């Protein structure tokens, strides 16, 4: 559909540290592989998505969520005629900056940083990971990813104007990222809305009828499936509806993006950059469905007392460990202790905690704060 807007890999701005071409993998394929083989990517397996991993082996974690986002984004890119390799690399990298304990961990780290007039943003932290923190190569720091992948990571959630974010001045402020990068945020939205619906149902937080009462598009699918499969179990009917819901949202993303691209008059990938708005979009119907799902999940799942209490405990633990190291940065392991002598300690501490898995955080807490009591 939109092959004329596909970002050409041959026009990449390349890497910070030049490398010889690979004989059978292009630039974006190598980026994808570098993300997959990074330690930060592997750590996603032990980071919470919504439900703590000790509750069930079947709930999503950050890694399984990331795989689902990549599958959805690649499907959309394939149908639209865009670059699947660039899309996949961006999808796989989009969450590697998340700290332990899901959004509770991010919110608390940001609160701690605000004490110093600073902030924590998982997209910016992801950039630091691929540019500096990962140490896998003798010739350069980080993963040395292409400019387009790093730009897409910087602009994952939103674009920014010149001078708005000084730390991102190198990433073409005021311009839109390639269309492949624009797909990721909405593919992410499809993945977490439907996955959280699945996990909430599996956890018994709500029943299928409760979703049908609050989300009209779900109700229509629910009624159709009930009529088609009267002998199926409630779980089987729920997953049949869920499958169709994912299909409707992904189709809405593809169709909405194609329609907006046609209306824009963009003739090539360069036009995509200079447009005043992004082209990736849902159809109005899919957008309404996504909003209804978000409202339902916020009211019935994210605000559930047991999850609220779990977030409160997690934030308290993060605050306590942050202060423990802030009181004496020499307690940090190397090389962080040495870094804290050369850089603002709060930034080093934030980066150290943000890289932890849930399990490593708890072990660190037990071996430091609990052991000192």
C-alpha positions as YAML, in Angstrom:
chain: A
units: angstrom
residues:
- id: 1
  name: UNK
  ca: [0.00, 0.00, 0.00]
- id: 2
  name: UNK
  ca: [2.65, 2.51, 1.06]
- id: 3
  name: UNK
  ca: [5.84, 1.15, -0.47]
- id: 4
  name: UNK
  ca: [6.61, 4.63, -1.80]
- id: 5
  name: UNK
  ca: [6.94, 5.81, 1.83]
- id: 6
  name: UNK
  ca: [9.22, 2.94, 2.88]
- id: 7
  name: UNK
  ca: [12.46, 4.16, 4.42]
- id: 8
  name: UNK
  ca: [15.32, 3.00, 2.14]
- id: 9
  name: UNK
  ca: [18.05, 1.30, 4.14]
- id: 10
  name: UNK
  ca: [20.61, 2.65, 1.68]
- id: 11
  name: UNK
  ca: [19.73, 6.19, 2.84]
- id: 12
  name: UNK
  ca: [20.48, 5.50, 6.48]
- id: 13
  name: UNK
  ca: [22.63, 8.08, 8.24]
- id: 14
  name: UNK
  ca: [24.66, 5.14, 9.47]
- id: 15
  name: UNK
  ca: [26.38, 4.54, 12.79]
- id: 16
  name: UNK
  ca: [28.37, 6.79, 15.10]
- id: 17
  name: UNK
  ca: [31.37, 4.48, 14.71]
- id: 18
  name: UNK
  ca: [31.76, 3.36, 11.06]
- id: 19
  name: UNK
  ca: [31.76, -0.38, 10.40]
- id: 20
  name: UNK
  ca: [32.38, -2.44, 7.29]
- id: 21
  name: UNK
  ca: [29.22, -3.76, 5.58]
- id: 22
  name: UNK
  ca: [28.14, -7.28, 6.47]
- id: 23
  name: UNK
  ca: [28.11, -9.80, 3.58]
- id: 24
  name: UNK
  ca: [24.50, -10.94, 4.06]
- id: 25
  name: UNK
  ca: [22.76, -8.71, 6.63]
- id: 26
  name: UNK
  ca: [21.79, -5.11, 6.02]
- id: 27
  name: UNK
  ca: [22.11, -2.32, 8.58]
- id: 28
  name: UNK
  ca: [18.66, -2.74, 10.14]
- id: 29
  name: UNK
  ca: [18.93, -6.53, 10.31]
- id: 30
  name: UNK
  ca: [22.18, -6.14, 12.24]
- id: 31
  name: UNK
  ca: [20.51, -3.62, 14.56]
- id: 32
  name: UNK
  ca: [17.69, -6.09, 15.23]
- id: 33
  name: UNK
  ca: [20.18, -8.82, 16.05]
- id: 34
  name: UNK
  ca: [22.23, -6.58, 18.32]
- id: 35
  name: UNK
  ca: [19.15, -5.71, 20.34]
- id: 36
  name: UNK
  ca: [18.17, -9.38, 20.66]
- id: 37
  name: UNK
  ca: [21.64, -10.35, 21.88]
- id: 38
  name: UNK
  ca: [21.92, -7.49, 24.38]
- id: 39
  name: UNK
  ca: [21.78, -8.08, 28.11]
- id: 40
  name: UNK
  ca: [19.13, -5.38, 28.48]
- id: 41
  name: UNK
  ca: [16.83, -7.33, 26.15]
- id: 42
  name: UNK
  ca: [17.31, -10.56, 28.09]
- id: 43
  name: UNK
  ca: [16.54, -8.78, 31.36]
- id: 44
  name: UNK
  ca: [13.05, -7.99, 30.08]
- id: 45
  name: UNK
  ca: [12.11, -11.59, 30.88]
- id: 46
  name: UNK
  ca: [12.33, -10.79, 34.60]
- id: 47
  name: UNK
  ca: [10.61, -7.40, 34.57]
- id: 48
  name: UNK
  ca: [6.94, -6.99, 35.45]
- id: 49
  name: UNK
  ca: [4.41, -5.95, 32.82]
- id: 50
  name: UNK
  ca: [1.28, -5.67, 35.03]
- id: 51
  name: UNK
  ca: [1.10, -8.75, 37.24]
- id: 52
  name: UNK
  ca: [4.05, -9.83, 39.38]
- id: 53
  name: UNK
  ca: [5.70, -12.96, 37.93]
- id: 54
  name: UNK
  ca: [5.25, -15.02, 41.11]
- id: 55
  name: UNK
  ca: [1.44, -14.99, 40.68]
- id: 56
  name: UNK
  ca: [1.38, -17.18, 37.56]
- id: 57
  name: UNK
  ca: [3.63, -18.57, 34.84]
- id: 58
  name: UNK
  ca: [1.18, -17.37, 32.18]
- id: 59
  name: UNK
  ca: [1.02, -13.62, 32.71]
- id: 60
  name: UNK
  ca: [2.96, -11.38, 30.38]
- id: 61
  name: UNK
  ca: [6.32, -9.99, 31.34]
- id: 62
  name: UNK
  ca: [8.21, -7.23, 29.52]
- id: 63
  name: UNK
  ca: [9.84, -9.71, 27.15]
- id: 64
  name: UNK
  ca: [6.68, -11.52, 26.05]
- id: 65
  name: UNK
  ca: [4.96, -8.15, 25.67]
- id: 66
  name: UNK
  ca: [7.84, -6.97, 23.47]
- id: 67
  name: UNK
  ca: [7.54, -10.06, 21.27]
- id: 68
  name: UNK
  ca: [3.83, -9.38, 20.82]
- id: 69
  name: UNK
  ca: [4.51, -5.76, 19.87]
- id: 70
  name: UNK
  ca: [7.10, -6.89, 17.32]
- id: 71
  name: UNK
  ca: [4.65, -9.38, 15.78]
- id: 72
  name: UNK
  ca: [1.93, -6.75, 15.43]
- id: 73
  name: UNK
  ca: [4.30, -4.09, 14.10]
- id: 74
  name: UNK
  ca: [5.85, -6.44, 11.55]
- id: 75
  name: UNK
  ca: [2.43, -7.50, 10.31]
- id: 76
  name: UNK
  ca: [1.43, -3.87, 9.77]
- id: 77
  name: UNK
  ca: [4.74, -3.02, 8.09]
- id: 78
  name: UNK
  ca: [4.47, -6.01, 5.78]
- id: 79
  name: UNK
  ca: [0.96, -5.18, 4.61]
- id: 80
  name: UNK
  ca: [1.79, -1.49, 4.17]
- id: 81
  name: UNK
  ca: [4.95, -2.25, 2.21]
- id: 82
  name: UNK
  ca: [7.31, -0.68, 4.75]
- id: 83
  name: UNK
  ca: [10.71, -1.91, 5.94]
- id: 84
  name: UNK
  ca: [10.08, -4.88, 8.25]
- id: 85
  name: UNK
  ca: [13.66, -5.01, 9.52]
- id: 86
  name: UNK
  ca: [13.65, -1.40, 10.72]
- id: 87
  name: UNK
  ca: [10.19, -1.90, 12.21]
- id: 88
  name: UNK
  ca: [11.22, -5.05, 14.04]
- id: 89
  name: UNK
  ca: [14.43, -3.54, 15.42]
- id: 90
  name: UNK
  ca: [12.44, -0.62, 16.83]
- id: 91
  name: UNK
  ca: [9.74, -2.86, 18.29]
- id: 92
  name: UNK
  ca: [12.27, -5.09, 20.02]
- id: 93
  name: UNK
  ca: [14.09, -2.09, 21.50]
- id: 94
  name: UNK
  ca: [11.07, -0.06, 22.56]
- id: 95
  name: UNK
  ca: [10.91, -1.25, 26.20]
- id: 96
  name: UNK
  ca: [14.53, -2.02, 27.11]
- id: 97
  name: UNK
  ca: [14.70, 1.15, 29.20]
- id: 98
  name: UNK
  ca: [11.91, 0.13, 31.57]
- id: 99
  name: UNK
  ca: [12.93, -0.26, 35.23]
- id: 100
  name: UNK
  ca: [11.74, -3.02, 37.59]
- id: 101
  name: UNK
  ca: [8.13, -3.07, 38.83]
- id: 102
  name: UNK
  ca: [6.55, -1.74, 35.63]
- id: 103
  name: UNK
  ca: [5.16, 1.81, 35.66]
- id: 104
  name: UNK
  ca: [5.37, 1.97, 39.45]
- id: 105
  name: UNK
  ca: [9.15, 1.72, 39.22]
- id: 106
  name: UNK
  ca: [9.29, 4.38, 36.52]
- id: 107
  name: UNK
  ca: [7.04, 6.76, 38.45]
- id: 108
  name: UNK
  ca: [9.12, 6.43, 41.62]
- id: 109
  name: UNK
  ca: [12.45, 6.87, 39.86]
- id: 110
  name: UNK
  ca: [11.09, 9.98, 38.18]
- id: 111
  name: UNK
  ca: [9.89, 11.28, 41.57]
- id: 112
  name: UNK
  ca: [13.34, 10.75, 43.03]
- id: 113
  name: UNK
  ca: [15.01, 12.52, 40.10]
- id: 114
  name: UNK
  ca: [12.65, 15.49, 40.39]
- id: 115
  name: UNK
  ca: [14.21, 16.22, 43.78]
- id: 116
  name: UNK
  ca: [17.31, 17.26, 41.82]
- id: 117
  name: UNK
  ca: [15.55, 19.10, 39.03]
- id: 118
  name: UNK
  ca: [16.06, 16.05, 36.81]
- id: 119
  name: UNK
  ca: [13.76, 13.34, 35.48]
- id: 120
  name: UNK
  ca: [13.59, 9.69, 34.51]
- id: 121
  name: UNK
  ca: [12.09, 8.66, 31.19]
- id: 122
  name: UNK
  ca: [12.36, 5.05, 30.03]
- id: 123
  name: UNK
  ca: [12.77, 6.10, 26.39]
- id: 124
  name: UNK
  ca: [15.77, 8.26, 27.23]
- id: 125
  name: UNK
  ca: [17.16, 5.51, 29.42]
- id: 126
  name: UNK
  ca: [16.79, 3.06, 26.52]
- id: 127
  name: UNK
  ca: [18.93, 5.39, 24.42]
- id: 128
  name: UNK
  ca: [21.60, 5.48, 27.12]
- id: 129
  name: UNK
  ca: [21.58, 1.68, 27.20]
- id: 130
  name: UNK
  ca: [22.20, 1.27, 23.46]
- id: 131
  name: UNK
  ca: [24.63, 4.20, 23.25]
- id: 132
  name: UNK
  ca: [26.70, 3.64, 26.38]
- id: 133
  name: UNK
  ca: [25.65, 1.07, 28.98]
- id: 134
  name: UNK
  ca: [25.83, -2.08, 26.87]
- id: 135
  name: UNK
  ca: [29.47, -3.16, 26.67]
- id: 136
  name: UNK
  ca: [29.78, -5.93, 24.09]
- id: 137
  name: UNK
  ca: [32.29, -4.52, 21.62]
- id: 138
  name: UNK
  ca: [35.99, -3.72, 21.98]
- id: 139
  name: UNK
  ca: [35.94, -0.89, 19.42]
- id: 140
  name: UNK
  ca: [33.06, 1.25, 20.71]
- id: 141
  name: UNK
  ca: [30.66, 1.74, 23.63]
- id: 142
  name: UNK
  ca: [27.04, 0.62, 23.39]
- id: 143
  name: UNK
  ca: [25.56, -1.24, 20.44]
- id: 144
  name: UNK
  ca: [26.43, 1.34, 17.76]
- id: 145
  name: UNK
  ca: [22.94, 1.18, 16.26]
- id: 146
  name: UNK
  ca: [21.97, 3.15, 13.18]
- id: 147
  name: UNK
  ca: [20.72, 6.69, 13.49]
- id: 148
  name: UNK
  ca: [17.21, 5.73, 12.39]
- id: 149
  name: UNK
  ca: [16.76, 3.14, 15.14]
- id: 150
  name: UNK
  ca: [18.09, 5.50, 17.79]
- id: 151
  name: UNK
  ca: [15.91, 8.32, 16.48]
- id: 152
  name: UNK
  ca: [12.86, 6.05, 16.54]
- id: 153
  name: UNK
  ca: [13.62, 5.15, 20.15]
- id: 154
  name: UNK
  ca: [13.92, 8.83, 21.08]
- id: 155
  name: UNK
  ca: [10.59, 9.59, 19.38]
- id: 156
  name: UNK
  ca: [8.76, 6.45, 20.45]
- id: 157
  name: UNK
  ca: [5.99, 8.20, 22.36]
- id: 158
  name: UNK
  ca: [6.03, 11.67, 20.85]
- id: 159
  name: UNK
  ca: [7.88, 14.16, 18.70]
- id: 160
  name: UNK
  ca: [9.64, 17.20, 20.11]
- id: 161
  name: UNK
  ca: [10.44, 20.70, 18.92]
- id: 162
  name: UNK
  ca: [13.93, 22.21, 18.48]
- id: 163
  name: UNK
  ca: [15.31, 23.20, 21.89]
- id: 164
  name: UNK
  ca: [12.58, 21.36, 23.79]
- id: 165
  name: UNK
  ca: [14.84, 18.52, 24.93]
- id: 166
  name: UNK
  ca: [18.47, 19.50, 24.75]
- id: 167
  name: UNK
  ca: [19.68, 15.92, 25.27]
- id: 168
  name: UNK
  ca: [17.90, 14.94, 22.05]
- id: 169
  name: UNK
  ca: [19.06, 17.78, 19.81]
- id: 170
  name: UNK
  ca: [20.96, 15.29, 17.63]
- id: 171
  name: UNK
  ca: [17.75, 13.48, 16.66]
- id: 172
  name: UNK
  ca: [16.19, 15.96, 14.21]
- id: 173
  name: UNK
  ca: [13.81, 17.84, 16.52]
- id: 174
  name: UNK
  ca: [10.85, 19.29, 14.68]
- id: 175
  name: UNK
  ca: [10.78, 16.46, 12.15]
- id: 176
  name: UNK
  ca: [8.74, 13.26, 12.11]
- id: 177
  name: UNK
  ca: [10.54, 9.90, 12.34]
- id: 178
  name: UNK
  ca: [10.22, 7.38, 9.48]
- id: 179
  name: UNK
  ca: [6.78, 5.80, 9.13]
- id: 180
  name: UNK
  ca: [8.21, 2.49, 10.38]
- id: 181
  name: UNK
  ca: [9.02, 4.17, 13.70]
- id: 182
  name: UNK
  ca: [5.59, 5.76, 13.88]
- id: 183
  name: UNK
  ca: [3.93, 2.33, 13.86]
- id: 184
  name: UNK
  ca: [5.55, 1.21, 17.12]
- id: 185
  name: UNK
  ca: [3.59, 3.31, 19.61]
- id: 186
  name: UNK
  ca: [0.23, 2.19, 18.22]
- id: 187
  name: UNK
  ca: [1.34, -1.44, 17.89]
- id: 188
  name: UNK
  ca: [2.36, -1.17, 21.54]
- id: 189
  name: UNK
  ca: [-1.13, 0.14, 22.37]
- id: 190
  name: UNK
  ca: [-2.82, -2.79, 20.62]
- id: 191
  name: UNK
  ca: [-0.54, -5.26, 22.38]
- id: 192
  name: UNK
  ca: [-0.92, -3.98, 25.93]
- id: 193
  name: UNK
  ca: [-4.66, -3.30, 25.72]
- id: 194
  name: UNK
  ca: [-5.48, -6.81, 24.52]
- id: 195
  name: UNK
  ca: [-2.83, -8.58, 26.59]
- id: 196
  name: UNK
  ca: [-3.86, -6.82, 29.80]
- id: 197
  name: UNK
  ca: [-7.47, -7.75, 29.02]
- id: 198
  name: UNK
  ca: [-6.36, -11.38, 28.66]
- id: 199
  name: UNK
  ca: [-4.29, -11.39, 31.85]
- id: 200
  name: UNK
  ca: [-7.00, -9.62, 33.85]
- id: 201
  name: UNK
  ca: [-9.58, -12.17, 32.74]
- id: 202
  name: UNK
  ca: [-7.21, -15.06, 33.51]
- id: 203
  name: UNK
  ca: [-6.55, -13.61, 36.96]
- id: 204
  name: UNK
  ca: [-10.28, -13.46, 37.67]
- id: 205
  name: UNK
  ca: [-10.27, -9.69, 38.15]
- id: 206
  name: UNK
  ca: [-13.28, -9.38, 35.83]
- id: 207
  name: UNK
  ca: [-15.54, -11.58, 33.71]
- id: 208
  name: UNK
  ca: [-16.21, -11.42, 29.98]
- id: 209
  name: UNK
  ca: [-19.68, -10.01, 30.65]
- id: 210
  name: UNK
  ca: [-18.12, -7.13, 32.54]
- id: 211
  name: UNK
  ca: [-16.01, -6.21, 29.51]
- id: 212
  name: UNK
  ca: [-19.07, -6.46, 27.25]
- id: 213
  name: UNK
  ca: [-20.99, -4.02, 29.46]
- id: 214
  name: UNK
  ca: [-18.31, -1.33, 29.21]
- id: 215
  name: UNK
  ca: [-16.76, -1.78, 25.74]
- id: 216
  name: UNK
  ca: [-19.40, -1.70, 22.96]
- id: 217
  name: UNK
  ca: [-17.17, -3.16, 20.20]
- id: 218
  name: UNK
  ca: [-16.29, -6.03, 22.51]
- id: 219
  name: UNK
  ca: [-19.98, -6.58, 23.25]
- id: 220
  name: UNK
  ca: [-20.78, -6.96, 19.53]
- id: 221
  name: UNK
  ca: [-18.05, -9.57, 19.11]
- id: 222
  name: UNK
  ca: [-19.09, -11.26, 22.35]
- id: 223
  name: UNK
  ca: [-22.69, -11.66, 21.18]
- id: 224
  name: UNK
  ca: [-21.61, -13.06, 17.81]
- id: 225
  name: UNK
  ca: [-19.24, -15.59, 19.37]
- id: 226
  name: UNK
  ca: [-21.88, -16.68, 21.91]
- id: 227
  name: UNK
  ca: [-24.27, -17.40, 19.03]
- id: 228
  name: UNK
  ca: [-21.63, -19.21, 16.96]
- id: 229
  name: UNK
  ca: [-20.17, -21.36, 19.75]
- id: 230
  name: UNK
  ca: [-22.92, -22.02, 22.34]
- id: 231
  name: UNK
  ca: [-21.21, -25.20, 23.55]
- id: 232
  name: UNK
  ca: [-17.79, -23.62, 24.09]
- id: 233
  name: UNK
  ca: [-16.46, -22.86, 27.57]
- id: 234
  name: UNK
  ca: [-16.35, -19.30, 28.85]
- id: 235
  name: UNK
  ca: [-12.56, -19.26, 28.43]
- id: 236
  name: UNK
  ca: [-12.79, -20.52, 24.85]
- id: 237
  name: UNK
  ca: [-15.39, -17.91, 23.96]
- id: 238
  name: UNK
  ca: [-13.34, -15.17, 25.61]
- id: 239
  name: UNK
  ca: [-10.24, -16.04, 23.62]
- id: 240
  name: UNK
  ca: [-12.23, -16.25, 20.39]
- id: 241
  name: UNK
  ca: [-13.46, -12.70, 21.03]
- id: 242
  name: UNK
  ca: [-9.98, -11.56, 22.00]
- id: 243
  name: UNK
  ca: [-8.50, -12.96, 18.80]
- id: 244
  name: UNK
  ca: [-11.06, -11.07, 16.72]
- id: 245
  name: UNK
  ca: [-10.46, -7.93, 18.78]
- id: 246
  name: UNK
  ca: [-6.72, -8.02, 18.07]
- id: 247
  name: UNK
  ca: [-7.46, -8.55, 14.38]
- id: 248
  name: UNK
  ca: [-9.87, -5.60, 14.31]
- id: 249
  name: UNK
  ca: [-7.37, -3.27, 16.01]
- id: 250
  name: UNK
  ca: [-4.44, -4.28, 13.80]
- id: 251
  name: UNK
  ca: [-6.62, -3.93, 10.71]
- id: 252
  name: UNK
  ca: [-7.71, -0.53, 12.00]
- id: 253
  name: UNK
  ca: [-4.06, 0.50, 12.36]
- id: 254
  name: UNK
  ca: [-3.25, -0.61, 8.81]
- id: 255
  name: UNK
  ca: [-6.30, 0.99, 7.25]
- id: 256
  name: UNK
  ca: [-6.07, 4.18, 9.30]
- id: 257
  name: UNK
  ca: [-2.39, 4.66, 8.41]
- id: 258
  name: UNK
  ca: [-3.02, 4.02, 4.72]
- id: 259
  name: UNK
  ca: [-5.92, 6.50, 4.68]
- id: 260
  name: UNK
  ca: [-3.97, 9.24, 6.46]
- id: 261
  name: UNK
  ca: [-1.01, 8.72, 4.14]
- id: 262
  name: UNK
  ca: [-3.24, 9.12, 1.08]
- id: 263
  name: UNK
  ca: [-4.81, 12.27, 2.50]
- id: 264
  name: UNK
  ca: [-1.39, 13.77, 3.28]
- id: 265
  name: UNK
  ca: [-0.21, 13.62, -0.30]
- id: 266
  name: UNK
  ca: [3.23, 12.41, 0.86]
- id: 267
  name: UNK
  ca: [5.14, 11.16, -2.16]
- id: 268
  name: UNK
  ca: [8.19, 9.62, -0.49]
- id: 269
  name: UNK
  ca: [9.92, 8.96, 2.83]
- id: 270
  name: UNK
  ca: [11.38, 12.47, 2.90]
- id: 271
  name: UNK
  ca: [7.88, 13.96, 2.79]
- id: 272
  name: UNK
  ca: [6.97, 11.85, 5.83]
- id: 273
  name: UNK
  ca: [9.60, 13.72, 7.86]
- id: 274
  name: UNK
  ca: [8.39, 17.21, 6.99]
- id: 275
  name: UNK
  ca: [4.66, 16.74, 7.53]
- id: 276
  name: UNK
  ca: [3.15, 18.64, 10.48]
- id: 277
  name: UNK
  ca: [1.73, 15.44, 11.98]
- id: 278
  name: UNK
  ca: [2.35, 11.71, 12.09]
- id: 279
  name: UNK
  ca: [0.82, 9.39, 9.51]
- id: 280
  name: UNK
  ca: [0.46, 6.27, 11.66]
- id: 281
  name: UNK
  ca: [-3.11, 6.23, 12.96]
- id: 282
  name: UNK
  ca: [-6.10, 4.06, 13.77]
- id: 283
  name: UNK
  ca: [-9.35, 4.34, 11.87]
- id: 284
  name: UNK
  ca: [-11.92, 6.30, 13.92]
- id: 285
  name: UNK
  ca: [-13.65, 3.03, 14.86]
- id: 286
  name: UNK
  ca: [-10.43, 1.35, 16.01]
- id: 287
  name: UNK
  ca: [-9.39, 4.47, 17.93]
- id: 288
  name: UNK
  ca: [-12.73, 4.49, 19.76]
- id: 289
  name: UNK
  ca: [-12.31, 0.81, 20.61]
- id: 290
  name: UNK
  ca: [-8.81, 1.41, 21.95]
- id: 291
  name: UNK
  ca: [-10.00, 4.31, 24.11]
- id: 292
  name: UNK
  ca: [-12.86, 2.22, 25.51]
- id: 293
  name: UNK
  ca: [-10.46, -0.60, 26.37]
- id: 294
  name: UNK
  ca: [-8.12, 1.84, 28.13]
- id: 295
  name: UNK
  ca: [-10.97, 3.22, 30.23]
- id: 296
  name: UNK
  ca: [-12.15, -0.25, 31.17]
- id: 297
  name: UNK
  ca: [-8.66, -1.46, 32.08]
- id: 298
  name: UNK
  ca: [-7.95, 1.62, 34.17]
- id: 299
  name: UNK
  ca: [-11.20, 1.31, 36.11]
- id: 300
  name: UNK
  ca: [-11.33, -2.48, 36.51]
- id: 301
  name: UNK
  ca: [-7.72, -3.67, 36.37]
- id: 302
  name: UNK
  ca: [-5.09, -1.01, 37.03]
- id: 303
  name: UNK
  ca: [-7.20, 0.46, 39.85]
- id: 304
  name: UNK
  ca: [-7.91, -2.92, 41.45]
- id: 305
  name: UNK
  ca: [-7.02, -2.73, 45.17]
- id: 306
  name: UNK
  ca: [-4.53, -5.59, 45.02]
- id: 307
  name: UNK
  ca: [-2.60, -4.00, 42.15]
- id: 308
  name: UNK
  ca: [-2.72, -0.54, 43.73]
- id: 309
  name: UNK
  ca: [-1.27, -1.95, 46.96]
- id: 310
  name: UNK
  ca: [1.42, -3.85, 45.04]
- id: 311
  name: UNK
  ca: [2.43, -0.62, 43.26]
- id: 312
  name: UNK
  ca: [2.54, 1.26, 46.56]
- id: 313
  name: UNK
  ca: [4.87, -1.33, 48.09]
- id: 314
  name: UNK
  ca: [7.10, -1.37, 45.02]
- id: 315
  name: UNK
  ca: [7.43, 2.41, 44.97]
- id: 316
  name: UNK
  ca: [8.30, 2.46, 48.65]
- id: 317
  name: UNK
  ca: [11.06, -0.12, 48.12]
- id: 318
  name: UNK
  ca: [12.51, 1.82, 45.18]
- id: 319
  name: UNK
  ca: [12.52, 5.04, 47.22]
- id: 320
  name: UNK
  ca: [14.24, 3.31, 50.12]
- id: 321
  name: UNK
  ca: [16.98, 1.72, 48.01]
- id: 322
  name: UNK
  ca: [17.55, 4.98, 46.11]
- id: 323
  name: UNK
  ca: [18.03, 6.86, 49.40]
- id: 324
  name: UNK
  ca: [20.28, 4.10, 50.78]
- id: 325
  name: UNK
  ca: [22.75, 4.59, 47.95]
- id: 326
  name: UNK
  ca: [22.32, 8.37, 47.92]
- id: 327
  name: UNK
  ca: [23.34, 8.54, 51.59]
- id: 328
  name: UNK
  ca: [26.61, 6.78, 50.71]
- id: 329
  name: UNK
  ca: [27.32, 6.30, 46.96]
- id: 330
  name: UNK
  ca: [30.37, 4.24, 47.99]
- id: 331
  name: UNK
  ca: [27.92, 1.43, 48.75]
- id: 332
  name: UNK
  ca: [27.29, 1.06, 45.03]
- id: 333
  name: UNK
  ca: [29.08, -1.82, 43.32]
- id: 334
  name: UNK
  ca: [31.79, -1.08, 40.80]
- id: 335
  name: UNK
  ca: [31.89, 0.55, 38.33]
- id: 336
  name: UNK
  ca: [28.93, 2.58, 39.62]
- id: 337
  name: UNK
  ca: [30.72, 3.72, 42.79]
- id: 338
  name: UNK
  ca: [33.57, 5.12, 40.69]
- id: 339
  name: UNK
  ca: [31.11, 6.77, 38.31]
- id: 340
  name: UNK
  ca: [29.33, 8.43, 41.24]
- id: 341
  name: UNK
  ca: [32.57, 10.23, 42.10]
- id: 342
  name: UNK
  ca: [32.73, 11.76, 38.61]
- id: 343
  name: UNK
  ca: [29.02, 12.27, 37.83]
- id: 344
  name: UNK
  ca: [26.00, 13.44, 39.85]
- id: 345
  name: UNK
  ca: [25.35, 10.50, 42.19]
- id: 346
  name: UNK
  ca: [21.58, 10.64, 41.71]
- id: 347
  name: UNK
  ca: [21.97, 9.95, 37.99]
- id: 348
  name: UNK
  ca: [24.29, 7.00, 38.54]
- id: 349
  name: UNK
  ca: [21.96, 5.54, 41.19]
- id: 350
  name: UNK
  ca: [18.95, 5.99, 38.93]
- id: 351
  name: UNK
  ca: [20.69, 4.22, 36.05]
- id: 352
  name: UNK
  ca: [21.78, 1.37, 38.32]
- id: 353
  name: UNK
  ca: [18.29, 0.77, 39.70]
- id: 354
  name: UNK
  ca: [16.62, 1.20, 36.30]
- id: 355
  name: UNK
  ca: [18.68, -1.63, 34.87]
- id: 356
  name: UNK
  ca: [17.63, -4.10, 37.57]
- id: 357
  name: UNK
  ca: [15.16, -6.91, 37.10]
- id: 358
  name: UNK
  ca: [12.48, -7.35, 39.75]
- id: 359
  name: UNK
  ca: [14.37, -10.29, 41.23]
- id: 360
  name: UNK
  ca: [17.77, -8.58, 41.26]
- id: 361
  name: UNK
  ca: [16.20, -5.55, 42.91]
- id: 362
  name: UNK
  ca: [14.81, -7.69, 45.70]
- id: 363
  name: UNK
  ca: [18.13, -9.48, 46.19]
- id: 364
  name: UNK
  ca: [19.97, -6.16, 46.29]
- id: 365
  name: UNK
  ca: [17.46, -4.79, 48.78]
- id: 366
  name: UNK
  ca: [17.74, -7.87, 50.99]
- id: 367
  name: UNK
  ca: [21.55, -7.88, 50.85]
- id: 368
  name: UNK
  ca: [21.88, -4.20, 51.69]
- id: 369
  name: UNK
  ca: [18.99, -2.61, 53.54]
- id: 370
  name: UNK
  ca: [17.50, -5.72, 55.14]
- id: 371
  name: UNK
  ca: [20.91, -7.08, 56.07]
- id: 372
  name: UNK
  ca: [21.85, -3.81, 57.79]
- id: 373
  name: UNK
  ca: [18.83, -3.82, 60.09]
...
